[in-house]
Amino acid sequence: MLLAVAADAPARRDSAIEILSEYADEVEEIEGTLRDGDWVDFDPLQPGKTIG
């Protein structure tokens, strides 16, 4: 299962990572572009940076 969270500030990024880390087996960080609610440059074959 994949869950994406858009964080527009460093503090929100940190909060999202903290919350997700409590429940997820793995949390990754990937930068991308959201346009009209769609992640337009997401490539599921590219690995993200594992957090924690």
Phi and psi in degrees as a GROMACS rama.xvg file:
@    title "Ramachandran Plot"
@    xaxis  label "Phi"
@    yaxis  label "Psi"
@TYPE xy
-121.141  134.245  LEU-2
-129.668  126.38  LEU-3
-109.919  138.373  ALA-4
-126.872  126.663  VAL-5
-92.1721  125.44  ALA-6
-120.22  120.019  ALA-7
-95.0683  5.19567  ASP-8
-153.04  151.234  ALA-9
-55.3195  -38.4741  PRO-10
-65.9938  -37.4904  ALA-11
-69.6504  -37.0813  ARG-12
-59.4266  -49.3335  ARG-13
-61.4992  -41.1776  ASP-14
-64.7381  -42.9846  SER-15
-62.6604  -43.8889  ALA-16
-62.5491  -42.5859  ILE-17
-61.7094  -46.4345  GLU-18
-67.3204  -47.973  ILE-19
-63.9754  -35.8034  LEU-20
-64.2555  -25.0858  SER-21
-68.7699  -27.3313  GLU-22
-117.844  -21.2771  TYR-23
-97.3293  148.752  ALA-24
-71.8371  -31.1475  ASP-25
-148.793  138.383  GLU-26
-123.537  128.738  VAL-27
-119.752  154.406  GLU-28
-116.868  128.427  GLU-29
-138.279  134.312  ILE-30
-91.5474  146.514  GLU-31
-164.207  -176.846  GLY-32
-115.903  124.364  THR-33
-98.2026  133.052  LEU-34
-139.194  119.246  ARG-35
53.0891  39.3921  ASP-36
82.8973  0.807876  GLY-37
-111.598  142.215  ASP-38
-87.971  94.3098  TRP-39
-74.7419  -22.949  VAL-40
-115.575  24.17  ASP-41
-74.8504  130.675  PHE-42
-124.158  105.853  ASP-43
-64.767  -13.5704  PRO-44
-85.5001  -13.4951  LEU-45
-89.6355  126.202  GLN-46
-71.2866  147.378  PRO-47
-93.7964  176.961  GLY-48
-87.3768  116.885  LYS-49
-69.9918  132.734  THR-50
-101.907  134.197  ILE-51
